[in-house]
Structure formats: C-alpha cells, structure tokens
Amino acid sequence: MASTTTTTLAAIVIVACLLASGPPEADAAITCGQVVGYISSCLPYARGGGAMPPKCCPGVRALNGAAKTTPDRQQACKCIKSLSRGISIRYASSIPSKCGLHIPYTIGPKTDCTK
C-alpha cells in the first residue's frame, strides 16, 4: 500500500511540475539555421553594399512571416545579432526598409533582443 501511495504522490508531483512549467509553445520554434537560410542572400549586401540581391527581400519577408511569436522574434533577433560581426551596420540596417518592412530595433552587435 505504501508503494501505491508513493507512486500516486510522485505522479501528482510530476503533473504539477509540468503544469507549472507553462505551455510548450512559449519556446521559440524558429532556429538560427532557418534564420540564416532566410537571410543568407542578403549577407553580401550587408557586408559591402552595392546592388541588393534579388532573393534578399523575399527571404527577409519570409523570415518576418515565420517569426510570429515573441519568442520567435527574440530568437531571430539573437541569430541576426550573432551574424552582425563582419557586416556594415549601415547597410544591414537599411535592408528591412528597402524590403518594405519595419522592425523595432536596429541590427547590430549591441541590439537588445529581449524587447
């Protein structure tokens, strides 16, 4: 009888912990690999300007559409921030507006992705 009570109590504790941890969709569904896939055609422009690659804007728009939740947007921001080394902030920051999008932060190594 004691083992049944212990097993029941353990099951209740496990269920309570799972409920307290929040819904699984609170985690970002987008990965850095996906972010890079969306914006990789923009990197030559972000590094040195010149002509905007034809596939850049469709990729940026697709990333914008894929990052629907706050955790997704924060993850995309972190990934873009990690890519910001070796690029021109001036050129990289101009990409969203050139593609007809508005993002609430400036792309760069000091970007706060928690907002």
Biopython code that builds the backbone (N, CA, C, O; Angstrom):
import numpy as np
from Bio.PDB.StructureBuilder import StructureBuilder

atoms = [
    (1, "MET", "N", (0.815, -1.192, 0.000)),
    (1, "MET", "CA", (0.000, 0.000, 0.000)),
    (1, "MET", "C", (0.862, 1.260, 0.000)),
    (1, "MET", "O", (0.512, 2.254, -0.636)),
    (2, "ALA", "N", (1.977, 1.220, 0.706)),
    (2, "ALA", "CA", (2.852, 2.389, 0.766)),
    (2, "ALA", "C", (3.426, 2.707, -0.607)),
    (2, "ALA", "O", (3.590, 3.878, -0.949)),
    (3, "SER", "N", (3.736, 1.680, -1.403)),
    (3, "SER", "CA", (4.310, 1.940, -2.725)),
    (3, "SER", "C", (3.279, 2.554, -3.667)),
    (3, "SER", "O", (3.639, 3.353, -4.531)),
    (4, "THR", "N", (1.987, 2.191, -3.515)),
    (4, "THR", "CA", (0.934, 2.787, -4.328)),
    (4, "THR", "C", (0.767, 4.259, -3.970)),
    (4, "THR", "O", (0.589, 5.100, -4.851)),
    (5, "THR", "N", (0.825, 4.566, -2.693)),
    (5, "THR", "CA", (0.715, 5.956, -2.251)),
    (5, "THR", "C", (1.902, 6.767, -2.741)),
    (5, "THR", "O", (1.735, 7.904, -3.184)),
    (6, "THR", "N", (3.107, 6.193, -2.667)),
    (6, "THR", "CA", (4.311, 6.873, -3.131)),
    (6, "THR", "C", (4.242, 7.095, -4.630)),
    (6, "THR", "O", (4.602, 8.171, -5.108)),
    (7, "THR", "N", (3.786, 6.101, -5.385)),
    (7, "THR", "CA", (3.674, 6.223, -6.839)),
    (7, "THR", "C", (2.642, 7.281, -7.209)),
    (7, "THR", "O", (2.873, 8.074, -8.122)),
    (8, "THR", "N", (1.519, 7.303, -6.523)),
    (8, "THR", "CA", (0.475, 8.295, -6.789)),
    (8, "THR", "C", (0.987, 9.693, -6.474)),
    (8, "THR", "O", (0.781, 10.623, -7.254)),
    (9, "LEU", "N", (1.653, 9.844, -5.333)),
    (9, "LEU", "CA", (2.205, 11.143, -4.953)),
    (9, "LEU", "C", (3.242, 11.607, -5.977)),
    (9, "LEU", "O", (3.264, 12.780, -6.348)),
    (10, "ALA", "N", (4.096, 10.697, -6.433)),
    (10, "ALA", "CA", (5.106, 11.040, -7.435)),
    (10, "ALA", "C", (4.444, 11.494, -8.738)),
    (10, "ALA", "O", (4.895, 12.451, -9.369)),
    (11, "ALA", "N", (3.378, 10.805, -9.134)),
    (11, "ALA", "CA", (2.667, 11.181, -10.363)),
    (11, "ALA", "C", (2.045, 12.573, -10.224)),
    (11, "ALA", "O", (2.086, 13.365, -11.165)),
    (12, "ILE", "N", (1.478, 12.872, -9.069)),
    (12, "ILE", "CA", (0.879, 14.188, -8.834)),
    (12, "ILE", "C", (1.945, 15.277, -8.895)),
    (12, "ILE", "O", (1.723, 16.333, -9.487)),
    (13, "VAL", "N", (3.105, 15.022, -8.281)),
    (13, "VAL", "CA", (4.195, 15.993, -8.297)),
    (13, "VAL", "C", (4.672, 16.238, -9.720)),
    (13, "VAL", "O", (4.921, 17.384, -10.095)),
    (14, "ILE", "N", (4.805, 15.190, -10.517)),
    (14, "ILE", "CA", (5.264, 15.322, -11.906)),
    (14, "ILE", "C", (4.257, 16.139, -12.720)),
    (14, "ILE", "O", (4.652, 17.023, -13.481)),
    (15, "VAL", "N", (2.963, 15.852, -12.567)),
    (15, "VAL", "CA", (1.936, 16.601, -13.299)),
    (15, "VAL", "C", (1.945, 18.060, -12.866)),
    (15, "VAL", "O", (1.827, 18.952, -13.706)),
    (16, "ALA", "N", (2.084, 18.319, -11.567)),
    (16, "ALA", "CA", (2.122, 19.698, -11.070)),
    (16, "ALA", "C", (3.322, 20.443, -11.648)),
    (16, "ALA", "O", (3.203, 21.610, -12.021)),
    (17, "CYS", "N", (4.470, 19.784, -11.727)),
    (17, "CYS", "CA", (5.665, 20.416, -12.303)),
    (17, "CYS", "C", (5.466, 20.724, -13.778)),
    (17, "CYS", "O", (5.883, 21.783, -14.249)),
    (18, "LEU", "N", (4.840, 19.820, -14.508)),
    (18, "LEU", "CA", (4.587, 20.053, -15.927)),
    (18, "LEU", "C", (3.623, 21.218, -16.136)),
    (18, "LEU", "O", (3.814, 22.027, -17.044)),
    (19, "LEU", "N", (2.601, 21.306, -15.309)),
    (19, "LEU", "CA", (1.652, 22.401, -15.427)),
    (19, "LEU", "C", (2.289, 23.729, -15.054)),
    (19, "LEU", "O", (1.980, 24.753, -15.663)),
    (20, "ALA", "N", (3.164, 23.729, -14.076)),
    (20, "ALA", "CA", (3.817, 24.965, -13.645)),
    (20, "ALA", "C", (4.837, 25.463, -14.648)),
    (20, "ALA", "O", (5.153, 26.653, -14.670)),
    (21, "SER", "N", (5.356, 24.573, -15.476)),
    (21, "SER", "CA", (6.402, 24.970, -16.423)),
    (21, "SER", "C", (5.870, 25.771, -17.590)),
    (21, "SER", "O", (6.658, 26.349, -18.338)),
    (22, "GLY", "N", (4.556, 25.827, -17.775)),
    (22, "GLY", "CA", (3.982, 26.639, -18.843)),
    (22, "GLY", "C", (3.829, 25.842, -20.124)),
    (22, "GLY", "O", (4.315, 24.717, -20.232)),
    (23, "PRO", "N", (3.150, 26.436, -21.092)),
    (23, "PRO", "CA", (2.895, 25.742, -22.354)),
    (23, "PRO", "C", (4.159, 25.606, -23.189)),
    (23, "PRO", "O", (5.015, 26.490, -23.159)),
    (24, "PRO", "N", (4.291, 24.505, -23.939)),
    (24, "PRO", "CA", (5.486, 24.318, -24.749)),
    (24, "PRO", "C", (5.639, 25.339, -25.862)),
    (24, "PRO", "O", (6.756, 25.573, -26.324)),
    (25, "GLU", "N", (4.542, 25.960, -26.309)),
    (25, "GLU", "CA", (4.659, 26.924, -27.391)),
    (25, "GLU", "C", (5.332, 28.221, -26.969)),
    (25, "GLU", "O", (5.562, 29.099, -27.801)),
    (26, "ALA", "N", (5.652, 28.351, -25.682)),
    (26, "ALA", "CA", (6.356, 29.542, -25.213)),
    (26, "ALA", "C", (7.800, 29.557, -25.706)),
    (26, "ALA", "O", (8.447, 30.604, -25.684)),
    (27, "ASP", "N", (8.306, 28.428, -26.144)),
    (27, "ASP", "CA", (9.665, 28.351, -26.671)),
    (27, "ASP", "C", (9.668, 28.753, -28.135)),
    (27, "ASP", "O", (8.681, 28.584, -28.851)),
    (28, "ALA", "N", (10.796, 29.286, -28.558)),
    (28, "ALA", "CA", (10.922, 29.685, -29.954)),
    (28, "ALA", "C", (10.893, 28.457, -30.858)),
    (28, "ALA", "O", (11.566, 27.461, -30.591)),
    (29, "ALA", "N", (10.122, 28.536, -31.911)),
    (29, "ALA", "CA", (10.042, 27.444, -32.868)),
    (29, "ALA", "C", (11.044, 27.631, -33.999)),
    (29, "ALA", "O", (11.360, 26.677, -34.711)),
    (30, "ILE", "N", (11.545, 28.845, -34.169)),
    (30, "ILE", "CA", (12.464, 29.141, -35.263)),
    (30, "ILE", "C", (13.899, 28.892, -34.792)),
    (30, "ILE", "O", (14.235, 29.149, -33.635)),
    (31, "THR", "N", (14.726, 28.397, -35.685)),
    (31, "THR", "CA", (16.120, 28.104, -35.341)),
    (31, "THR", "C", (17.050, 29.077, -36.063)),
    (31, "THR", "O", (16.664, 29.722, -37.037)),
    (32, "CYS", "N", (18.268, 29.166, -35.569)),
    (32, "CYS", "CA", (19.252, 30.028, -36.237)),
    (32, "CYS", "C", (19.531, 29.520, -37.654)),
    (32, "CYS", "O", (19.770, 30.313, -38.564)),
    (33, "GLY", "N", (19.501, 28.223, -37.834)),
    (33, "GLY", "CA", (19.694, 27.675, -39.174)),
    (33, "GLY", "C", (18.630, 28.169, -40.142)),
    (33, "GLY", "O", (18.928, 28.473, -41.297)),
    (34, "GLN", "N", (17.388, 28.250, -39.672)),
    (34, "GLN", "CA", (16.315, 28.758, -40.511)),
    (34, "GLN", "C", (16.507, 30.248, -40.791)),
    (34, "GLN", "O", (16.311, 30.708, -41.916)),
    (35, "VAL", "N", (16.889, 30.992, -39.761)),
    (35, "VAL", "CA", (17.117, 32.434, -39.931)),
    (35, "VAL", "C", (18.193, 32.665, -40.989)),
    (35, "VAL", "O", (18.018, 33.481, -41.894)),
    (36, "VAL", "N", (19.299, 31.947, -40.869)),
    (36, "VAL", "CA", (20.387, 32.081, -41.840)),
    (36, "VAL", "C", (19.894, 31.714, -43.230)),
    (36, "VAL", "O", (20.241, 32.374, -44.209)),
    (37, "GLY", "N", (19.093, 30.672, -43.320)),
    (37, "GLY", "CA", (18.542, 30.279, -44.617)),
    (37, "GLY", "C", (17.704, 31.380, -45.257)),
    (37, "GLY", "O", (17.769, 31.605, -46.466)),
    (38, "TYR", "N", (16.923, 32.056, -44.433)),
    (38, "TYR", "CA", (16.083, 33.141, -44.943)),
    (38, "TYR", "C", (16.903, 34.341, -45.415)),
    (38, "TYR", "O", (16.583, 34.941, -46.441)),
    (39, "ILE", "N", (17.949, 34.694, -44.683)),
    (39, "ILE", "CA", (18.642, 35.954, -44.976)),
    (39, "ILE", "C", (20.030, 35.794, -45.591)),
    (39, "ILE", "O", (20.718, 36.792, -45.804)),
    (40, "SER", "N", (20.451, 34.586, -45.877)),
    (40, "SER", "CA", (21.813, 34.387, -46.387)),
    (40, "SER", "C", (22.071, 35.143, -47.689)),
    (40, "SER", "O", (23.195, 35.585, -47.928)),
    (41, "SER", "N", (21.068, 35.297, -48.520)),
    (41, "SER", "CA", (21.284, 36.027, -49.777)),
    (41, "SER", "C", (21.497, 37.517, -49.536)),
    (41, "SER", "O", (21.967, 38.220, -50.431)),
    (42, "CYS", "N", (21.161, 38.013, -48.347)),
    (42, "CYS", "CA", (21.348, 39.434, -48.018)),
    (42, "CYS", "C", (22.761, 39.734, -47.522)),
    (42, "CYS", "O", (23.175, 40.893, -47.512)),
    (43, "LEU", "N", (23.492, 38.724, -47.117)),
    (43, "LEU", "CA", (24.788, 38.953, -46.477)),
    (43, "LEU", "C", (25.796, 39.690, -47.351)),
    (43, "LEU", "O", (26.507, 40.549, -46.829)),
    (44, "PRO", "N", (25.903, 39.405, -48.660)),
    (44, "PRO", "CA", (26.853, 40.193, -49.461)),
    (44, "PRO", "C", (26.535, 41.687, -49.438)),
    (44, "PRO", "O", (27.442, 42.515, -49.357)),
    (45, "TYR", "N", (25.252, 42.031, -49.508)),
    (45, "TYR", "CA", (24.867, 43.437, -49.438)),
    (45, "TYR", "C", (25.184, 43.996, -48.048)),
    (45, "TYR", "O", (25.700, 45.107, -47.930)),
    (46, "ALA", "N", (24.880, 43.237, -47.005)),
    (46, "ALA", "CA", (25.117, 43.704, -45.635)),
    (46, "ALA", "C", (26.605, 43.908, -45.357)),
    (46, "ALA", "O", (26.972, 44.715, -44.503)),
    (47, "ARG", "N", (27.448, 43.189, -46.065)),
    (47, "ARG", "CA", (28.892, 43.333, -45.851)),
    (47, "ARG", "C", (29.475, 44.523, -46.595)),
    (47, "ARG", "O", (30.402, 45.168, -46.104)),
    (48, "GLY", "N", (28.937, 44.822, -47.785)),
    (48, "GLY", "CA", (29.599, 45.867, -48.567)),
    (48, "GLY", "C", (28.714, 46.735, -49.419)),
    (48, "GLY", "O", (29.224, 47.520, -50.219)),
    (49, "GLY", "N", (27.423, 46.631, -49.284)),
    (49, "GLY", "CA", (26.535, 47.475, -50.086)),
    (49, "GLY", "C", (26.441, 46.982, -51.512)),
    (49, "GLY", "O", (26.498, 45.779, -51.768)),
    (50, "GLY", "N", (26.299, 47.901, -52.430)),
    (50, "GLY", "CA", (26.135, 47.546, -53.838)),
    (50, "GLY", "C", (24.676, 47.284, -54.146)),
    (50, "GLY", "O", (23.777, 47.826, -53.503)),
    (51, "ALA", "N", (24.460, 46.450, -55.131)),
    (51, "ALA", "CA", (23.096, 46.117, -55.532)),
    (51, "ALA", "C", (22.494, 45.118, -54.541)),
    (51, "ALA", "O", (23.163, 44.192, -54.081)),
    (52, "MET", "N", (21.233, 45.328, -54.230)),
    (52, "MET", "CA", (20.514, 44.407, -53.349)),
    (52, "MET", "C", (20.270, 43.108, -54.113)),
    (52, "MET", "O", (19.671, 43.134, -55.188)),
    (53, "PRO", "N", (20.723, 41.970, -53.576)),
    (53, "PRO", "CA", (20.478, 40.694, -54.263)),
    (53, "PRO", "C", (18.975, 40.433, -54.422)),
    (53, "PRO", "O", (18.200, 40.710, -53.507)),
    (54, "PRO", "N", (18.564, 39.904, -55.575)),
    (54, "PRO", "CA", (17.132, 39.699, -55.843)),
    (54, "PRO", "C", (16.429, 38.806, -54.818)),
    (54, "PRO", "O", (15.240, 38.992, -54.560)),
    (55, "LYS", "N", (17.135, 37.848, -54.235)),
    (55, "LYS", "CA", (16.497, 36.926, -53.296)),
    (55, "LYS", "C", (16.480, 37.452, -51.862)),
    (55, "LYS", "O", (15.902, 36.821, -50.978)),
    (56, "CYS", "N", (17.108, 38.598, -51.628)),
    (56, "CYS", "CA", (17.203, 39.137, -50.277)),
    (56, "CYS", "C", (15.825, 39.484, -49.699)),
    (56, "CYS", "O", (15.452, 38.967, -48.646)),
    (57, "CYS", "N", (15.087, 40.332, -50.362)),
    (57, "CYS", "CA", (13.796, 40.785, -49.825)),
    (57, "CYS", "C", (12.783, 39.653, -49.650)),
    (57, "CYS", "O", (12.103, 39.610, -48.625)),
    (58, "PRO", "N", (12.658, 38.738, -50.611)),
    (58, "PRO", "CA", (11.746, 37.617, -50.363)),
    (58, "PRO", "C", (12.152, 36.811, -49.119)),
    (58, "PRO", "O", (11.290, 36.339, -48.377)),
    (59, "GLY", "N", (13.441, 36.657, -48.897)),
    (59, "GLY", "CA", (13.910, 35.944, -47.715)),
    (59, "GLY", "C", (13.609, 36.691, -46.424)),
    (59, "GLY", "O", (13.198, 36.096, -45.428)),
    (60, "VAL", "N", (13.821, 38.007, -46.456)),
    (60, "VAL", "CA", (13.537, 38.837, -45.281)),
    (60, "VAL", "C", (12.038, 38.814, -44.979)),
    (60, "VAL", "O", (11.636, 38.722, -43.819)),
    (61, "ARG", "N", (11.227, 38.894, -46.006)),
    (61, "ARG", "CA", (9.772, 38.854, -45.800)),
    (61, "ARG", "C", (9.329, 37.479, -45.285)),
    (61, "ARG", "O", (8.438, 37.384, -44.442)),
    (62, "ALA", "N", (9.950, 36.434, -45.791)),
    (62, "ALA", "CA", (9.614, 35.084, -45.319)),
    (62, "ALA", "C", (10.013, 34.917, -43.849)),
    (62, "ALA", "O", (9.273, 34.315, -43.071)),
    (63, "LEU", "N", (11.164, 35.440, -43.473)),
    (63, "LEU", "CA", (11.578, 35.386, -42.069)),
    (63, "LEU", "C", (10.593, 36.164, -41.212)),
    (63, "LEU", "O", (10.196, 35.693, -40.146)),
    (64, "ASN", "N", (10.198, 37.333, -41.656)),
    (64, "ASN", "CA", (9.231, 38.142, -40.920)),
    (64, "ASN", "C", (7.919, 37.378, -40.720)),
    (64, "ASN", "O", (7.307, 37.450, -39.655)),
    (65, "GLY", "N", (7.504, 36.660, -41.737)),
    (65, "GLY", "CA", (6.279, 35.866, -41.632)),
    (65, "GLY", "C", (6.435, 34.640, -40.755)),
    (65, "GLY", "O", (5.482, 34.208, -40.107)),
    (66, "ALA", "N", (7.630, 34.081, -40.734)),
    (66, "ALA", "CA", (7.868, 32.866, -39.942)),
    (66, "ALA", "C", (8.023, 33.178, -38.452)),
    (66, "ALA", "O", (7.703, 32.338, -37.610)),
    (67, "ALA", "N", (8.500, 34.353, -38.124)),
    (67, "ALA", "CA", (8.720, 34.736, -36.724)),
    (67, "ALA", "C", (7.450, 35.397, -36.194)),
    (67, "ALA", "O", (7.378, 36.621, -36.081)),
    (68, "LYS", "N", (6.450, 34.576, -35.870)),
    (68, "LYS", "CA", (5.136, 35.086, -35.494)),
    (68, "LYS", "C", (5.014, 35.384, -34.000)),
    (68, "LYS", "O", (4.308, 36.316, -33.616)),
    (69, "THR", "N", (5.683, 34.618, -33.166)),
    (69, "THR", "CA", (5.541, 34.797, -31.719)),
    (69, "THR", "C", (6.683, 35.644, -31.178)),
    (69, "THR", "O", (7.706, 35.818, -31.842)),
    (70, "THR", "N", (6.506, 36.167, -29.975)),
    (70, "THR", "CA", (7.578, 36.943, -29.344)),
    (70, "THR", "C", (8.838, 36.104, -29.179)),
    (70, "THR", "O", (9.923, 36.593, -29.496)),
    (71, "PRO", "N", (8.749, 34.843, -28.690)),
    (71, "PRO", "CA", (9.980, 34.038, -28.607)),
    (71, "PRO", "C", (10.643, 33.821, -29.968)),
    (71, "PRO", "O", (11.870, 33.803, -30.061)),
    (72, "ASP", "N", (9.841, 33.656, -31.021)),
    (72, "ASP", "CA", (10.407, 33.507, -32.372)),
    (72, "ASP", "C", (11.142, 34.769, -32.787)),
    (72, "ASP", "O", (12.252, 34.703, -33.315)),
    (73, "ARG", "N", (10.525, 35.919, -32.548)),
    (73, "ARG", "CA", (11.158, 37.187, -32.927)),
    (73, "ARG", "C", (12.429, 37.433, -32.111)),
    (73, "ARG", "O", (13.423, 37.931, -32.638)),
    (74, "GLN", "N", (12.391, 37.082, -30.827)),
    (74, "GLN", "CA", (13.585, 37.241, -30.000)),
    (74, "GLN", "C", (14.697, 36.318, -30.476)),
    (74, "GLN", "O", (15.861, 36.718, -30.515)),
    (75, "GLN", "N", (14.348, 35.084, -30.839)),
    (75, "GLN", "CA", (15.347, 34.140, -31.341)),
    (75, "GLN", "C", (15.918, 34.629, -32.667)),
    (75, "GLN", "O", (17.131, 34.576, -32.870)),
    (76, "ALA", "N", (15.067, 35.102, -33.567)),
    (76, "ALA", "CA", (15.550, 35.629, -34.850)),
    (76, "ALA", "C", (16.480, 36.807, -34.612)),
    (76, "ALA", "O", (17.515, 36.924, -35.268)),
    (77, "CYS", "N", (16.121, 37.675, -33.684)),
    (77, "CYS", "CA", (16.966, 38.821, -33.346)),
    (77, "CYS", "C", (18.335, 38.364, -32.856)),
    (77, "CYS", "O", (19.364, 38.893, -33.274)),
    (78, "LYS", "N", (18.335, 37.374, -31.962)),
    (78, "LYS", "CA", (19.615, 36.857, -31.434)),
    (78, "LYS", "C", (20.472, 36.272, -32.550)),
    (78, "LYS", "O", (21.688, 36.466, -32.580)),
    (79, "CYS", "N", (19.835, 35.561, -33.455)),
    (79, "CYS", "CA", (20.587, 34.961, -34.566)),
    (79, "CYS", "C", (21.166, 36.033, -35.477)),
    (79, "CYS", "O", (22.328, 35.958, -35.878)),
    (80, "ILE", "N", (20.351, 37.030, -35.802)),
    (80, "ILE", "CA", (20.823, 38.123, -36.658)),
    (80, "ILE", "C", (21.936, 38.879, -35.945)),
    (80, "ILE", "O", (22.926, 39.270, -36.562)),
    (81, "LYS", "N", (21.768, 39.079, -34.660)),
    (81, "LYS", "CA", (22.793, 39.775, -33.871)),
    (81, "LYS", "C", (24.115, 39.014, -33.928)),
    (81, "LYS", "O", (25.177, 39.627, -34.044)),
    (82, "SER", "N", (24.058, 37.692, -33.848)),
    (82, "SER", "CA", (25.292, 36.906, -33.903)),
    (82, "SER", "C", (25.953, 36.983, -35.275)),
    (82, "SER", "O", (27.164, 36.798, -35.399)),
    (83, "LEU", "N", (25.154, 37.257, -36.304)),
    (83, "LEU", "CA", (25.694, 37.403, -37.659)),
    (83, "LEU", "C", (26.224, 38.803, -37.921)),
    (83, "LEU", "O", (26.849, 39.048, -38.954)),
    (84, "SER", "N", (25.979, 39.728, -36.991)),
    (84, "SER", "CA", (26.300, 41.131, -37.252)),
    (84, "SER", "C", (27.796, 41.424, -37.238)),
    (84, "SER", "O", (28.215, 42.491, -37.687)),
    (85, "ARG", "N", (28.596, 40.515, -36.740)),
    (85, "ARG", "CA", (30.049, 40.723, -36.805)),
    (85, "ARG", "C", (30.492, 40.584, -38.261)),
    (85, "ARG", "O", (30.134, 39.620, -38.937)),
    (86, "GLY", "N", (31.254, 41.529, -38.723)),
    (86, "GLY", "CA", (31.756, 41.459, -40.092)),
    (86, "GLY", "C", (30.831, 42.063, -41.127)),
    (86, "GLY", "O", (31.092, 41.963, -42.326)),
    (87, "ILE", "N", (29.742, 42.695, -40.677)),
    (87, "ILE", "CA", (28.868, 43.360, -41.638)),
    (87, "ILE", "C", (28.866, 44.858, -41.365)),
    (87, "ILE", "O", (29.274, 45.303, -40.292)),
    (88, "SER", "N", (28.418, 45.604, -42.312)),
    (88, "SER", "CA", (28.270, 47.052, -42.171)),
    (88, "SER", "C", (26.912, 47.332, -41.541)),
    (88, "SER", "O", (25.874, 46.997, -42.113)),
    (89, "ILE", "N", (26.923, 47.944, -40.365)),
    (89, "ILE", "CA", (25.663, 48.268, -39.694)),
    (89, "ILE", "C", (24.818, 49.162, -40.591)),
    (89, "ILE", "O", (23.596, 49.016, -40.636)),
    (90, "ARG", "N", (25.449, 50.074, -41.297)),
    (90, "ARG", "CA", (24.731, 50.977, -42.197)),
    (90, "ARG", "C", (23.949, 50.206, -43.252)),
    (90, "ARG", "O", (22.762, 50.458, -43.459)),
    (91, "TYR", "N", (24.608, 49.276, -43.911)),
    (91, "TYR", "CA", (23.934, 48.511, -44.966)),
    (91, "TYR", "C", (22.914, 47.528, -44.380)),
    (91, "TYR", "O", (21.793, 47.420, -44.877)),
    (92, "ALA", "N", (23.302, 46.825, -43.337)),
    (92, "ALA", "CA", (22.401, 45.837, -42.733)),
    (92, "ALA", "C", (21.132, 46.503, -42.212)),
    (92, "ALA", "O", (20.036, 45.964, -42.369)),
    (93, "SER", "N", (21.278, 47.657, -41.602)),
    (93, "SER", "CA", (20.115, 48.362, -41.054)),
    (93, "SER", "C", (19.173, 48.864, -42.132)),
    (93, "SER", "O", (17.994, 49.095, -41.867)),
    (94, "SER", "N", (19.676, 49.035, -43.334)),
    (94, "SER", "CA", (18.824, 49.530, -44.416)),
    (94, "SER", "C", (18.012, 48.422, -45.081)),
    (94, "SER", "O", (17.069, 48.710, -45.818)),
    (95, "ILE", "N", (18.356, 47.175, -44.837)),
    (95, "ILE", "CA", (17.684, 46.066, -45.529)),
    (95, "ILE", "C", (16.182, 46.018, -45.244)),
    (95, "ILE", "O", (15.400, 45.952, -46.192)),
    (96, "PRO", "N", (15.742, 46.048, -43.981)),
    (96, "PRO", "CA", (14.284, 45.955, -43.772)),
    (96, "PRO", "C", (13.504, 47.037, -44.522)),
    (96, "PRO", "O", (12.496, 46.738, -45.162)),
    (97, "SER", "N", (13.960, 48.286, -44.450)),
    (97, "SER", "CA", (13.201, 49.355, -45.137)),
    (97, "SER", "C", (13.264, 49.196, -46.647)),
    (97, "SER", "O", (12.287, 49.484, -47.337)),
    (98, "LYS", "N", (14.390, 48.746, -47.169)),
    (98, "LYS", "CA", (14.498, 48.512, -48.617)),
    (98, "LYS", "C", (13.554, 47.398, -49.061)),
    (98, "LYS", "O", (13.141, 47.339, -50.219)),
    (99, "CYS", "N", (13.219, 46.511, -48.112)),
    (99, "CYS", "CA", (12.309, 45.401, -48.404)),
    (99, "CYS", "C", (10.870, 45.714, -47.992)),
    (99, "CYS", "O", (10.000, 44.845, -48.057)),
    (100, "GLY", "N", (10.618, 46.959, -47.567)),
    (100, "GLY", "CA", (9.266, 47.363, -47.209)),
    (100, "GLY", "C", (8.804, 46.894, -45.842)),
    (100, "GLY", "O", (7.603, 46.778, -45.599)),
    (101, "LEU", "N", (9.745, 46.624, -44.948)),
    (101, "LEU", "CA", (9.399, 46.159, -43.604)),
    (101, "LEU", "C", (9.898, 47.134, -42.555)),
    (101, "LEU", "O", (10.855, 47.875, -42.777)),
    (102, "HIS", "N", (9.238, 47.121, -41.417)),
    (102, "HIS", "CA", (9.700, 47.905, -40.271)),
    (102, "HIS", "C", (9.959, 46.931, -39.135)),
    (102, "HIS", "O", (9.080, 46.151, -38.770)),
    (103, "ILE", "N", (11.164, 46.971, -38.574)),
    (103, "ILE", "CA", (11.455, 46.177, -37.385)),
    (103, "ILE", "C", (11.765, 47.146, -36.254)),
    (103, "ILE", "O", (12.325, 48.216, -36.492)),
    (104, "PRO", "N", (11.405, 46.781, -35.017)),
    (104, "PRO", "CA", (11.519, 47.731, -33.910)),
    (104, "PRO", "C", (12.909, 47.840, -33.280)),
    (104, "PRO", "O", (13.033, 48.320, -32.154)),
    (105, "TYR", "N", (13.928, 47.415, -33.967)),
    (105, "TYR", "CA", (15.285, 47.518, -33.438)),
    (105, "TYR", "C", (16.257, 47.726, -34.580)),
    (105, "TYR", "O", (15.959, 47.429, -35.737)),
    (106, "THR", "N", (17.433, 48.245, -34.233)),
    (106, "THR", "CA", (18.491, 48.421, -35.212)),
    (106, "THR", "C", (19.372, 47.185, -35.192)),
    (106, "THR", "O", (19.742, 46.705, -34.120)),
    (107, "ILE", "N", (19.705, 46.678, -36.335)),
    (107, "ILE", "CA", (20.565, 45.495, -36.421)),
    (107, "ILE", "C", (21.978, 45.880, -36.045)),
    (107, "ILE", "O", (22.540, 46.826, -36.596)),
    (108, "GLY", "N", (22.552, 45.148, -35.106)),
    (108, "GLY", "CA", (23.925, 45.431, -34.704)),
    (108, "GLY", "C", (24.338, 44.607, -33.501)),
    (108, "GLY", "O", (23.513, 43.924, -32.894)),
    (109, "PRO", "N", (25.607, 44.670, -33.159)),
    (109, "PRO", "CA", (26.124, 43.847, -32.061)),
    (109, "PRO", "C", (25.601, 44.267, -30.687)),
    (109, "PRO", "O", (25.719, 43.498, -29.733)),
    (110, "LYS", "N", (25.032, 45.452, -30.561)),
    (110, "LYS", "CA", (24.523, 45.920, -29.260)),
    (110, "LYS", "C", (23.004, 45.869, -29.181)),
    (110, "LYS", "O", (22.415, 46.426, -28.254)),
    (111, "THR", "N", (22.377, 45.222, -30.122)),
    (111, "THR", "CA", (20.920, 45.132, -30.147)),
    (111, "THR", "C", (20.415, 44.372, -28.924)),
    (111, "THR", "O", (20.959, 43.323, -28.579)),
    (112, "ASP", "N", (19.383, 44.889, -28.271)),
    (112, "ASP", "CA", (18.746, 44.223, -27.121)),
    (112, "ASP", "C", (17.589, 43.389, -27.660)),
    (112, "ASP", "O", (16.548, 43.926, -28.039)),
    (113, "CYS", "N", (17.776, 42.104, -27.689)),
    (113, "CYS", "CA", (16.769, 41.203, -28.263)),
    (113, "CYS", "C", (15.677, 40.799, -27.266)),
    (113, "CYS", "O", (14.785, 40.025, -27.614)),
    (114, "THR", "N", (15.736, 41.306, -26.050)),
    (114, "THR", "CA", (14.720, 40.936, -25.068)),
    (114, "THR", "C", (13.454, 41.767, -25.201)),
    (114, "THR", "O", (12.430, 41.433, -24.605)),
    (115, "LYS", "N", (13.509, 42.837, -25.969)),
    (115, "LYS", "CA", (12.341, 43.722, -26.109)),
    (115, "LYS", "C", (11.464, 43.333, -27.263)),
    (115, "LYS", "O", (10.446, 43.980, -27.510)),
]
sb = StructureBuilder()
sb.init_structure("model")
sb.init_model(0)
sb.init_chain("A")
sb.init_seg("    ")
for serial, (resi, resn, name, xyz) in enumerate(atoms, 1):
    if name == "N":
        sb.init_residue(resn, " ", resi, " ")
    sb.init_atom(name, np.array(xyz, "f"), 0.0, 1.0, " ", f" {name:<3s}", serial, name[0])
structure = sb.get_structure()
